[in-house]
């Protein structure tokens, strides 16, 4: 399974009542594929506000995304949690919906040791025929999937990639020792070019909602050997990479990108509590940035 170089972690559009807006979801999928050149979409991930989506909403999102994409891009379902049994159940739901793969986050809150993490991911991977992408985001989960654990998991037949937000040192070690078929994606937009430079495969992005086409040019320039042009595009993208998360002060994902989409003529509604809308100062900053 080739998920491509540019994967967008898609927001979930809501209407004025805080319910999923299906018409807007369809338009957003088209926009991300056709205008922003996403190779794959992740639905019901962190950027999709998965903690506040019901199981029924997630199942419908999986089905809807597969149908709307209609083979134009791959669909990865976020089915990970800190409950192994429930993740297995949700992965089966995703498989029945026809998705192309699943994204499994490290077990937050209960913070197992490395053996516990390995057994958690192994159990889910063995429950499905779908390709599995690991998701290491220590800043959110409070736990790091170590290099050694990642490499152990990479030996499993259907564990095909990792989205890793750890340091470039950790990514370098994984890239150096993993099987050739195992792909390493950065989860940090600003690390897109550095990750490619150390042998990584691509990016699972939030900024690609806004500047995906330029990010695709950056990736293709680097892969085509035009490092100078890739560096130029990185410099142009960097303010957006950082600004969407920092604003005048850090804001939770996906507050800023949802506001930015509205500025770009793709309004996707607000966010669900406990997230809150961008403040007046944050909105002004994002408007200037975009």
C-alpha angles and dihedrals in degrees: 000000000000112000091180130230101286116055119175119210094216126220119231111239116226131193126227090279094054094253124129110277102217098186091054091044089058093049091047092053090051091047094049092050101039104031104024095036098227114179093199137010126215111210124195094017128131091285088050090058092245094172090067099041118099120231089251091053091049092051091050091047090053092051095042095049093050092049095045095045088051093189095311090114138358122266122218118191121214102228102150126115140147090269111080096196093050092047089054090051094048091046089056089050089052092048091052089051090059101246120162098230146341133245115218119196123207114265106273126200098010088058103200122200120257093273090052091051091049093050091045094054093039092054092051094044092051091051094063144043091217123109111259126219115195118221119210114183109152093177090065103030101038090229135086125219097224125228090250094051092047090052092049090052092046088066091065111100099239101033095101108162149001133226100209127185095180125109124301087247090063093045090050092054093049093047092049096051107028123099113274091248093056112097127209120209125185117230092202115085094207089057095058096107096036089051092052089048093058093047102272119147106227150302137289097211145195096180089059087080085072109021103019095128091054091046089053089053090050092052094045092047091054094045089048091056098254096126093162092058091045090053091049091052090046089055091050093049097042098084090055092045091056100030096059089063103031105039106161084322131359116294127191119260123277099023096087098041092050090053091046092052089057090054089052092055095261104104111190101175130243136306132267123247135295081045116069133201123272114280121240091263092046091048091051091050093049091047091054091045094052 
